[in-house]
Amino acid sequence: MTTTAIEQKLITADELLLMPKIDGRRFELIRGALIEKMPAGDPHCEAVSMTHITLGNYTISNDYGDVRTGEPGYRLERGPDTVRAPDVAWFAPGRLVRGNPGFPEMAPDLAIEVKSPGNSWPEIAAKAYMWLSYGSQQAWVADPPTATITIYRLNTAPVTLGEDDTLDGGELLPGFSTPVWRMFRRQR
C-alpha cells in the first residue's frame, strides 16, 4: 500500500495504540513518523483473505504456529519507535504470546504483503527486505493482477512463482503446500 506521511511530530508506539480512529484510516509508525496506509481495493482484500484462510487452515489442521491478519502491528524499533503491519503474519509455534496489550516487540516468522495498486515494485520489495532485516525468516509478496507470489529470504535472490506453480512451506511451514492461484481466489 502506498503510504503518506501525515504528521511531523514524532510519536511512540503506545501513543499510536491509543489514537482514536480517524474516519476509518489506518496508520503505521516508521521511526516515530505517523504514516497513513491507503485503501487498496477488492482484489487486494480477496488476496489477503485467501492467504489468511489458506495459512489458517494449515495452522489449525496441523496445530502448528499462529496466523494473524487485519494488519496487526508489530513494534520493530524503540526510540524512535517503528510499528509496521503486514497484511498477514505467521509465527512459529510458541513465539507469539497471547493476551499482552500493545504491539508485540517482534517480527513475524513469515510476513506476507499483498501488492496494492499504489505500490511500486521497489517500494514493496523494500518492505519485504525490511521484514527480513527485523528477523522474519521469509517475506512473501502476493501480486493480485499477475497472480504471482515472490518469496524473499535473507542472502538469497527472490523467487517468483506463477499461478500454476506450487507454493511449498519448506522448513518454515513443514507440510504446507498449495497451488499459487489458491492464494488469490476460491476457484480457478
SEFIPA-471545 format. One line per field, with one value per atom (N, C-alpha, C): residue in one letter; atom name; x, y, z. Coordinates in pm, 1 decimal. Atoms other than C-alpha are relative to their C-alpha. Layout:
BEGIN
code <- [A, ...]
site <- [CA, ...]
xx <- [X, ...]
yy <- [Y, ...]
zz <- [Z, ...]
This chain:
BEGIN
code <- [M, M, M, T, T, T, T, T, T, T, T, T, A, A, A, I, I, I, E, E, E, Q, Q, Q, K, K, K, L, L, L, I, I, I, T, T, T, A, A, A, D, D, D, E, E, E, L, L, L, L, L, L, L, L, L, M, M, M, P, P, P, K, K, K, I, I, I, D, D, D, G, G, G, R, R, R, R, R, R, F, F, F, E, E, E, L, L, L, I, I, I, R, R, R, G, G, G, A, A, A, L, L, L, I, I, I, E, E, E, K, K, K, M, M, M, P, P, P, A, A, A, G, G, G, D, D, D, P, P, P, H, H, H, C, C, C, E, E, E, A, A, A, V, V, V, S, S, S, M, M, M, T, T, T, H, H, H, I, I, I, T, T, T, L, L, L, G, G, G, N, N, N, Y, Y, Y, T, T, T, I, I, I, S, S, S, N, N, N, D, D, D, Y, Y, Y, G, G, G, D, D, D, V, V, V, R, R, R, T, T, T, G, G, G, E, E, E, P, P, P, G, G, G, Y, Y, Y, R, R, R, L, L, L, E, E, E, R, R, R, G, G, G, P, P, P, D, D, D, T, T, T, V, V, V, R, R, R, A, A, A, P, P, P, D, D, D, V, V, V, A, A, A, W, W, W, F, F, F, A, A, A, P, P, P, G, G, G, R, R, R, L, L, L, V, V, V, R, R, R, G, G, G, N, N, N, P, P, P, G, G, G, F, F, F, P, P, P, E, E, E, M, M, M, A, A, A, P, P, P, D, D, D, L, L, L, A, A, A, I, I, I, E, E, E, V, V, V, K, K, K, S, S, S, P, P, P, G, G, G, N, N, N, S, S, S, W, W, W, P, P, P, E, E, E, I, I, I, A, A, A, A, A, A, K, K, K, A, A, A, Y, Y, Y, M, M, M, W, W, W, L, L, L, S, S, S, Y, Y, Y, G, G, G, S, S, S, Q, Q, Q, Q, Q, Q, A, A, A, W, W, W, V, V, V, A, A, A, D, D, D, P, P, P, P, P, P, T, T, T, A, A, A, T, T, T, I, I, I, T, T, T, I, I, I, Y, Y, Y, R, R, R, L, L, L, N, N, N, T, T, T, A, A, A, P, P, P, V, V, V, T, T, T, L, L, L, G, G, G, E, E, E, D, D, D, D, D, D, T, T, T, L, L, L, D, D, D, G, G, G, G, G, G, E, E, E, L, L, L, L, L, L, P, P, P, G, G, G, F, F, F, S, S, S, T, T, T, P, P, P, V, V, V, W, W, W, R, R, R, M, M, M, F, F, F, R, R, R, R, R, R, Q, Q, Q, R, R, R]
site <- [N, CA, C, N, CA, C, N, CA, C, N, CA, C, N, CA, C, N, CA, C, N, CA, C, N, CA, C, N, CA, C, N, CA, C, N, CA, C, N, CA, C, N, CA, C, N, CA, C, N, CA, C, N, CA, C, N, CA, C, N, CA, C, N, CA, C, N, CA, C, N, CA, C, N, CA, C, N, CA, C, N, CA, C, N, CA, C, N, CA, C, N, CA, C, N, CA, C, N, CA, C, N, CA, C, N, CA, C, N, CA, C, N, CA, C, N, CA, C, N, CA, C, N, CA, C, N, CA, C, N, CA, C, N, CA, C, N, CA, C, N, CA, C, N, CA, C, N, CA, C, N, CA, C, N, CA, C, N, CA, C, N, CA, C, N, CA, C, N, CA, C, N, CA, C, N, CA, C, N, CA, C, N, CA, C, N, CA, C, N, CA, C, N, CA, C, N, CA, C, N, CA, C, N, CA, C, N, CA, C, N, CA, C, N, CA, C, N, CA, C, N, CA, C, N, CA, C, N, CA, C, N, CA, C, N, CA, C, N, CA, C, N, CA, C, N, CA, C, N, CA, C, N, CA, C, N, CA, C, N, CA, C, N, CA, C, N, CA, C, N, CA, C, N, CA, C, N, CA, C, N, CA, C, N, CA, C, N, CA, C, N, CA, C, N, CA, C, N, CA, C, N, CA, C, N, CA, C, N, CA, C, N, CA, C, N, CA, C, N, CA, C, N, CA, C, N, CA, C, N, CA, C, N, CA, C, N, CA, C, N, CA, C, N, CA, C, N, CA, C, N, CA, C, N, CA, C, N, CA, C, N, CA, C, N, CA, C, N, CA, C, N, CA, C, N, CA, C, N, CA, C, N, CA, C, N, CA, C, N, CA, C, N, CA, C, N, CA, C, N, CA, C, N, CA, C, N, CA, C, N, CA, C, N, CA, C, N, CA, C, N, CA, C, N, CA, C, N, CA, C, N, CA, C, N, CA, C, N, CA, C, N, CA, C, N, CA, C, N, CA, C, N, CA, C, N, CA, C, N, CA, C, N, CA, C, N, CA, C, N, CA, C, N, CA, C, N, CA, C, N, CA, C, N, CA, C, N, CA, C, N, CA, C, N, CA, C, N, CA, C, N, CA, C, N, CA, C, N, CA, C, N, CA, C, N, CA, C, N, CA, C, N, CA, C, N, CA, C, N, CA, C, N, CA, C, N, CA, C, N, CA, C, N, CA, C, N, CA, C, N, CA, C, N, CA, C, N, CA, C, N, CA, C, N, CA, C, N, CA, C, N, CA, C, N, CA, C, N, CA, C, N, CA, C, N, CA, C, N, CA, C, N, CA, C, N, CA, C, N, CA, C, N, CA, C, N, CA, C, N, CA, C, N, CA, C, N, CA, C, N, CA, C, N, CA, C, N, CA, C, N, CA, C, N, CA, C, N, CA, C, N, CA, C, N, CA, C, N, CA, C, N, CA, C, N, CA, C]
xx <- [82.8, 0.0, 87.1, -72.2, 118.3, -18.7, 7.5, 199.2, 27.6, -16.5, 180.6, 26.9, -27.1, 342.5, -104.5, 104.5, 74.8, 31.3, -27.6, 242.0, 150.8, -142.7, 584.7, 42.1, -33.7, 572.2, 24.9, -27.8, 737.1, -90.9, 84.4, 506.2, 53.8, -44.4, 556.2, -101.4, 90.6, 404.0, -118.2, 109.7, 198.8, -100.7, 90.8, 55.7, -77.9, 67.8, -24.8, -112.6, 99.5, -210.2, -123.9, 110.2, -424.3, -68.3, 59.8, -501.7, -144.1, 137.0, -871.0, -2.7, 17.7, -989.7, -37.4, 27.3, -993.4, -59.7, 70.3, -1254.3, 41.2, -34.7, -1153.9, 140.5, -135.1, -797.0, 89.1, -94.2, -511.2, 140.1, -131.7, -158.4, 106.3, -119.2, 190.3, 89.9, -94.4, 481.6, 138.7, -135.1, 824.6, 92.7, -93.4, 1092.8, -68.5, 72.8, 833.0, -92.5, 84.5, 665.4, -126.8, 128.8, 296.8, -22.5, 17.0, 228.0, -140.3, 133.2, -121.0, 10.2, 7.8, -193.0, -127.3, 113.2, -418.9, -81.8, 82.4, -716.2, 48.3, -62.3, -622.0, -97.9, 96.1, -940.4, -26.6, 48.1, -1114.8, 98.4, -94.3, -851.4, 103.7, -93.4, -609.6, -65.3, 72.7, -869.5, -23.1, 22.8, -952.3, 129.1, -128.3, -582.9, 39.2, -28.6, -538.4, -87.1, 93.0, -846.9, 38.6, -33.2, -746.9, 132.3, -127.7, -390.9, -20.7, 29.2, -519.7, -73.6, 76.1, -768.0, 91.2, -87.7, -507.0, 101.1, -95.7, -244.7, -71.6, 77.6, -511.3, -40.8, 36.1, -632.5, 120.3, -122.4, -274.2, 32.6, -35.4, -210.9, -92.4, 96.8, -529.5, 9.0, -4.7, -510.2, 122.9, -125.3, -151.6, 34.8, -28.3, -173.7, 144.4, -138.6, 140.5, 4.7, -19.9, 202.9, -126.4, 109.8, -19.9, -1.5, 14.5, -154.5, -84.3, 72.1, -275.3, -25.1, 33.0, -448.0, -68.2, 58.0, -624.0, 108.2, -116.2, -286.6, 39.9, -45.6, -166.3, 131.3, -122.4, 106.5, 104.1, -112.1, 448.6, 103.6, -102.2, 696.3, 135.2, -127.9, 1026.6, 119.0, -106.4, 1227.5, -57.7, 34.5, 1225.0, 93.4, -77.8, 1341.1, 72.4, 144.0, 1205.4, -58.1, 67.3, 951.8, -36.1, 49.9, 870.7, -101.2, 104.7, 544.6, -47.4, 43.5, 473.2, -105.5, 113.1, 174.4, -5.9, 13.9, 196.0, -147.1, 137.8, -122.5, -36.2, 16.8, -81.5, 132.8, -120.5, 163.7, -15.3, -0.1, 259.5, 118.7, -102.3, 454.3, 19.9, -32.8, 630.7, -60.8, 60.9, 486.4, 75.4, -56.3, 540.2, 58.6, -63.1, 669.6, -93.7, 93.4, 356.3, -66.7, 61.7, 244.3, -136.9, 137.1, -131.8, -36.1, 59.0, -314.5, 77.9, -75.7, -41.1, -55.1, 48.6, -171.6, 112.8, -99.5, 3.2, 49.9, -58.5, 217.9, 109.4, -110.5, 431.5, 131.9, -130.7, 801.1, 74.9, -58.7, 892.7, -49.8, 45.0, 871.5, -56.5, 50.6, 663.5, 105.6, -91.0, 849.9, -23.8, 38.2, 661.3, -88.0, 79.4, 537.5, -48.0, 56.7, 303.9, -57.3, 49.1, 242.5, -69.8, 71.1, -15.9, 19.4, -30.4, 87.9, -129.2, 114.8, -161.7, 24.3, -19.4, -225.3, 95.3, -86.8, -40.7, 143.4, -137.0, 271.9, 84.1, -96.6, 573.3, 74.1, -77.0, 784.5, 119.3, -109.2, 1085.8, -50.8, 56.3, 863.7, -38.0, 46.2, 711.5, 118.1, -120.0, 1049.0, 75.0, -65.9, 1197.5, -71.9, 74.5, 918.9, 28.7, -33.4, 990.1, 138.0, -134.4, 1359.7, 3.0, 9.9, 1266.7, -41.9, 43.0, 1080.6, 115.7, -113.8, 1385.9, 103.9, -101.0, 1614.0, -39.8, 47.0, 1399.0, -23.0, 5.2, 1403.7, -96.6, 86.1, 1139.7, 87.7, -74.1, 1263.1, -31.7, 41.8, 1064.7, -98.8, 104.0, 856.0, -54.4, 64.7, 606.9, -72.0, 75.0, 472.4, -93.5, 102.8, 146.8, -40.5, 38.2, 57.8, -129.2, 127.7, -314.4, -14.3, 22.4, -308.7, 71.9, -75.2, -46.1, -13.7, 16.0, -143.8, 135.4, -133.3, 221.8, 32.2, -53.6, 397.4, 151.3, -145.6, 754.4, 44.1, -49.4, 940.3, 136.5, -125.0, 1213.7, 56.3, -74.6, 1474.9, 132.9, -130.6, 1797.4, 105.2, -116.1, 2107.3, -37.5, 45.3, 1904.4, -77.0, 76.0, 1767.2, -148.3, 143.4, 1388.0, -41.5, 54.6, 1190.1, -146.2, 138.5, 865.9, -67.2, 79.5, 603.1, -125.9, 122.0, 321.9, -118.1, 120.9, -35.5, -4.4, -2.2, 32.7, 104.0, -102.5, 321.7, -59.4, 39.7, 302.3, 85.6, -66.7, 387.5, 22.4, -39.8, 576.3, 55.6, -44.2, 636.4, 140.4, -136.6, 973.8, 14.9, -27.6, 1132.2, -80.9, 75.8, 939.5, -141.4, 137.2, 596.1, -2.5, -9.9, 652.8, -136.6, 123.1, 387.7, -95.0, 86.5, 237.3, 28.5, -12.6, 173.6, -134.9, 124.3, -85.1, 31.5, -18.8, -127.5, -0.1, -9.5, -34.4, -134.8, 126.9, -370.6, -95.0, 87.0, -540.8, 19.9, -25.6, -382.3, -73.4, 64.6, -583.7, -151.3, 142.9, -926.6, -44.1, 55.3, -1155.3, -2.2, 9.5, -1193.0, 86.0, -80.7, -989.9, -83.0]
yy <- [-116.9, 0.0, 123.0, -124.2, 346.4, 67.0, -66.3, 535.1, 147.7, -143.4, 906.9, 51.2, -58.8, 1093.2, 107.7, -98.6, 1298.2, 90.6, -79.6, 1444.3, 5.2, -15.4, 1579.5, -38.4, 29.7, 1528.7, -149.9, 140.8, 1201.3, -50.9, 59.9, 971.4, -138.9, 132.4, 645.4, -106.0, 111.7, 302.6, 2.9, -7.4, 349.3, 107.6, -105.3, 675.2, -46.1, 54.2, 503.2, -94.1, 96.4, 228.0, 69.9, -71.4, 484.0, 102.3, -98.5, 702.2, -37.1, 29.3, 733.7, -26.2, 23.2, 607.0, 132.5, -123.8, 890.5, -38.0, 31.4, 827.1, -133.9, 134.2, 458.6, -11.6, 3.4, 546.7, -91.1, 89.5, 308.9, 60.4, -61.7, 401.1, -102.3, 67.3, 260.8, 109.5, -93.6, 421.8, -38.9, 27.0, 449.2, 102.3, -83.1, 582.8, 124.9, -106.5, 791.7, 80.6, -75.5, 930.3, -79.3, 61.4, 855.6, -7.3, 23.5, 704.0, -56.1, 49.8, 659.5, -108.0, 107.3, 336.5, 21.4, -30.8, 393.1, -126.1, 114.7, 166.8, -57.7, 65.6, -89.4, -61.2, 55.5, -223.2, -148.0, 135.4, -557.4, -111.2, 109.9, -772.1, -17.6, 4.4, -683.9, -70.4, 57.4, -770.6, -149.9, 142.5, -1103.1, -80.0, 70.3, -1199.8, -9.5, 5.8, -1110.2, -107.0, 97.7, -1315.0, -142.5, 136.2, -1618.9, -46.6, 35.1, -1610.1, -34.1, 25.1, -1589.0, -132.3, 125.9, -1873.3, -119.6, 112.1, -2097.1, -27.5, 18.5, -2038.0, -38.0, 33.4, -2052.6, -146.3, 142.3, -2391.8, -88.6, 75.0, -2519.3, 3.4, -18.4, -2377.8, -80.0, 71.9, -2523.3, -150.4, 144.1, -2860.1, -68.2, 57.0, -2912.9, 40.4, -53.6, -2734.4, 49.7, -42.4, -2555.9, 150.3, -142.4, -2187.2, 80.9, -95.5, -1880.9, 90.7, -90.5, -1672.6, 119.1, -123.2, -1312.1, 78.1, -88.7, -1078.8, 123.6, -125.1, -744.2, 102.5, -87.1, -575.4, 24.7, -15.6, -643.2, 78.1, -78.8, -408.9, -70.2, 56.7, -521.6, 109.3, -100.2, -294.7, -59.0, 48.7, -333.1, 79.1, -85.2, -45.2, 87.4, -97.7, 185.7, 119.5, -122.3, 543.2, 49.1, -7.6, 647.3, -136.0, 128.2, 368.5, -24.4, 45.0, 172.0, -110.5, 101.5, -23.3, -21.8, 34.0, -199.2, -108.7, 92.2, -409.9, -74.1, 75.6, -687.8, -32.4, 39.1, -793.6, -129.2, 126.8, -1144.3, -31.1, 37.1, -1262.4, -143.3, 137.1, -1618.0, -12.6, 21.0, -1717.2, -147.9, 138.1, -2044.0, -32.8, 39.7, -2244.6, 56.6, -47.8, -2085.1, 139.7, -133.1, -1748.2, 113.1, -108.9, -1537.6, -17.0, 1.8, -1458.8, 65.5, -51.1, -1416.3, 85.6, -76.3, -1156.9, 120.2, -118.4, -895.6, 122.7, -120.9, -544.7, 64.3, -71.8, -332.3, -79.5, 61.9, -423.3, -96.4, 91.6, -738.1, 55.9, -50.0, -648.9, -110.8, 106.9, -890.8, 11.8, 13.7, -956.3, -140.6, 135.3, -1248.9, -84.7, 88.6, -1553.8, 11.9, -19.2, -1505.0, 123.1, -120.8, -1161.4, -4.1, 2.6, -1150.0, 137.0, -127.5, -829.7, -25.7, 8.2, -805.4, 134.1, -122.3, -554.7, 71.6, -84.7, -272.3, 73.9, -75.7, -73.6, 117.8, -115.2, 221.1, -34.5, 40.5, 16.8, -10.5, 27.6, 28.5, -128.1, 119.8, -287.2, 32.7, -30.4, -115.1, 24.0, -26.4, 0.6, -129.8, 123.5, -344.0, -94.1, 80.7, -518.5, 52.6, -59.0, -273.5, -40.9, 41.3, -363.7, -147.0, 141.4, -737.0, -12.2, 4.3, -680.1, 61.0, -57.4, -462.1, -108.2, 108.5, -760.9, -94.8, 89.8, -980.5, 63.6, -66.9, -720.4, 3.8, 0.0, -726.0, -140.6, 134.8, -1104.0, -97.4, 95.9, -1253.8, -96.9, 99.6, -1575.9, 8.4, -16.2, -1515.0, 115.5, -96.6, -1241.4, -39.9, 31.2, -1321.2, 124.0, -109.0, -1058.8, -61.0, 48.7, -1150.1, 115.0, -102.3, -960.8, -43.3, 44.9, -996.0, 9.4, -4.2, -873.3, -110.8, 104.8, -1132.6, -136.1, 124.2, -1399.7, -66.7, 52.1, -1437.8, 25.6, -19.5, -1475.9, 1.6, -9.6, -1359.1, -26.8, 42.6, -1523.6, 63.7, -64.0, -1324.5, -73.5, 58.0, -1484.3, 74.9, -64.2, -1342.2, -71.0, 51.0, -1387.2, -93.8, 82.0, -1545.9, 91.0, -78.4, -1400.0, -33.3, 27.3, -1359.9, -100.9, 99.7, -1638.8, 34.8, -31.2, -1562.8, -123.4, 114.1, -1832.2, 49.5, -34.2, -1813.4, -80.4, 63.0, -1922.9, -150.3, 144.8, -2270.6, -72.2, 60.1, -2328.3, -39.9, 41.6, -2485.2, 74.2, -69.3, -2281.4, -101.0, 100.4, -2503.6, 72.6, -66.9, -2406.0, -33.0, 37.4, -2580.2, -25.8, 22.4, -2594.8, 93.3, -95.1, -2289.6, -50.4, 50.4, -2444.5, -144.4, 137.9, -2821.0, -56.8, 62.0, -2996.2, 97.3, -97.7, -2672.1, -2.3, -1.2, -2687.1, 38.9, -43.2, -2511.7, 55.1, -67.4, -2404.8, 151.7, -144.6, -2037.6, 67.3, -65.6, -1949.3, -0.4, 11.8, -2060.1, 117.5, -114.8, -1762.0, 126.1, -116.1, -1528.8, -13.2, 18.4, -1684.7, -139.7, 126.9, -1968.4, -105.0, 94.8, -2124.0, 48.8, -34.7, -2135.4, 44.2]
zz <- [0.0, 0.0, 0.0, 0.1, -72.9, 134.8, -129.9, 242.9, -17.8, 5.5, 303.0, 140.6, -131.3, 591.7, 25.3, -26.0, 763.7, 117.4, -119.3, 1070.7, 22.1, -22.6, 1163.9, 141.3, -138.9, 1543.3, 15.5, -24.6, 1646.1, 110.7, -101.7, 1838.9, 32.6, -43.9, 2024.8, -40.7, 27.1, 1968.3, 95.7, -97.2, 2286.8, -39.5, 47.3, 2150.2, -122.3, 118.1, 1820.3, 42.1, -46.7, 2004.8, 56.6, -64.3, 2190.3, -90.1, 90.2, 1888.3, -32.5, 42.5, 1813.4, -150.0, 144.0, 1476.8, -65.1, 72.7, 1226.9, -134.4, 124.8, 957.4, -58.2, 47.3, 937.6, -57.0, 55.8, 837.8, 84.1, -67.7, 924.7, -9.4, -7.3, 1026.2, 39.3, -49.0, 1074.9, 55.8, -59.1, 1254.2, -48.9, 47.6, 1096.7, 63.4, -76.0, 1331.2, 55.1, -65.6, 1511.9, -89.4, 93.1, 1197.4, -30.6, 26.7, 1153.9, -150.3, 143.1, 811.5, -23.5, 32.8, 666.2, -107.0, 99.0, 480.9, -80.8, 86.6, 184.1, -29.7, 38.4, 96.6, -133.3, 114.9, -167.9, -99.9, 95.1, -331.0, 21.5, -21.6, -359.3, -38.6, 28.0, -539.6, 110.8, -112.5, -259.4, 118.3, -113.2, 4.8, -19.4, 25.9, -162.1, 16.7, -14.7, -178.9, 147.9, -143.3, 190.5, 65.1, -57.7, 281.0, -36.7, 43.7, 74.4, 60.5, -61.3, 207.4, 147.7, -140.9, 564.7, 17.1, -8.8, 508.1, -25.1, 35.2, 343.7, 110.8, -109.7, 614.7, 129.9, -119.1, 885.7, 1.6, 9.0, 763.6, 29.3, -26.7, 765.0, 149.6, -140.8, 1114.2, 91.7, -83.6, 1264.0, -22.7, 30.1, 1085.6, 57.0, -47.0, 1193.2, 143.0, -132.8, 1530.1, 5.0, 18.3, 1418.1, -26.2, 16.4, 1475.6, 17.5, -11.8, 1476.0, -121.3, 113.9, 1190.1, 43.6, -32.0, 1215.6, -128.3, 110.8, 973.1, 55.9, -47.2, 989.5, 22.3, -11.5, 961.3, 145.0, -138.0, 1314.0, 1.6, -9.5, 1428.5, 85.7, -74.8, 1549.6, 20.0, -30.8, 1726.8, -36.8, 51.3, 1549.1, 52.5, -53.4, 1698.8, 110.1, -104.3, 2002.2, -12.8, -12.1, 2032.7, -123.0, 19.0, 1787.3, -40.3, 20.5, 1754.2, -146.3, 129.4, 1442.2, 25.9, -5.3, 1419.5, -142.3, 135.8, 1091.5, 8.9, 1.2, 992.4, -133.1, 123.7, 733.2, -24.4, 29.7, 557.2, 72.4, -71.4, 703.6, 67.9, -75.5, 969.9, 49.4, -53.3, 1069.0, 95.5, -102.4, 1381.3, 24.8, -34.5, 1458.1, 136.3, -128.0, 1748.1, 120.6, -125.5, 2088.8, -2.0, 6.0, 1965.8, 39.6, -23.0, 1993.8, 135.8, -132.2, 2347.8, -11.2, 10.4, 2363.7, 121.2, -108.9, 2568.8, 47.8, -41.8, 2605.4, -71.7, 66.1, 2542.8, -80.4, 78.7, 2286.4, -117.5, 118.3, 1992.2, 43.3, -32.6, 2025.8, -54.1, 42.3, 2007.0, -71.5, 80.0, 1732.0, -142.8, 138.0, 1362.5, -16.4, 23.9, 1238.7, -70.6, 73.8, 1109.6, -149.5, 139.7, 783.6, -7.5, 23.8, 676.5, -144.1, 134.6, 379.7, -31.2, 49.9, 189.7, -132.8, 126.9, -86.6, -69.7, 74.5, -351.3, -35.6, 30.0, -381.9, -129.9, 124.3, -699.5, 16.3, -23.1, -541.5, 34.2, -32.0, -455.9, -126.2, 106.1, -682.9, 39.5, -34.1, -705.7, 89.6, -93.7, -547.9, 143.0, -132.6, -257.9, 70.8, -64.0, -192.3, 26.1, -24.7, -229.5, 122.0, -117.0, 22.0, 128.7, -118.7, 265.3, 32.2, -22.7, 218.3, 64.3, -58.0, 288.9, 140.0, -133.9, 587.0, 98.5, -89.1, 740.5, 28.9, -19.7, 686.5, 92.3, -82.6, 845.7, 147.8, -138.8, 1161.3, 54.9, -55.1, 1193.7, -63.5, 69.4, 965.7, -78.6, 76.4, 808.4, -148.9, 138.6, 490.9, -8.0, 32.9, 332.8, -136.2, 126.9, 59.8, -47.6, 60.6, -177.8, -103.1, 91.6, -348.2, -91.3, 97.9, -667.4, -68.7, 55.6, -749.4, -152.1, 145.3, -1113.3, -77.5, 70.9, -1212.0, 65.6, -78.1, -954.5, 21.5, -30.8, -856.5, 146.1, -134.4, -524.0, -11.0, -2.2, -479.9, 143.3, -130.5, -192.5, 23.2, -39.4, -18.3, 121.0, -111.9, 208.6, 8.6, -14.7, 351.0, -84.2, 74.3, 134.9, -114.1, 112.0, -145.7, -95.3, 97.2, -466.6, 13.1, -6.5, -463.9, -107.2, 92.6, -632.1, -23.2, 33.9, -815.7, -55.8, 42.3, -854.0, -69.6, 73.2, -1109.4, 50.9, -52.5, -1053.3, -23.3, 24.4, -1198.4, 84.1, -86.1, -956.4, 135.0, -134.5, -611.7, 101.3, -109.7, -304.0, 110.9, -99.4, -58.6, 121.3, -122.2, 303.8, 44.3, -36.4, 326.4, 149.0, -142.7, 671.9, 90.1, -80.5, 791.1, 28.1, -10.5, 728.7, -48.4, 45.8, 714.1, -37.9, 48.0, 508.3, -67.7, 66.9, 375.3, -148.8, 144.4, 2.5, -58.7, 64.1, -213.7, -138.2, 128.8, -574.0, 22.7, -18.2, -602.0, -25.7, 30.5, -758.7, 119.6, -117.1, -433.9, 97.0, -87.9, -257.1, -48.9, 58.7, -482.5, -18.2, 25.1, -534.9, 41.1, -45.8, -433.0, -109.7, 112.4, -775.3, -114.5, 115.2, -1085.4, -116.0]
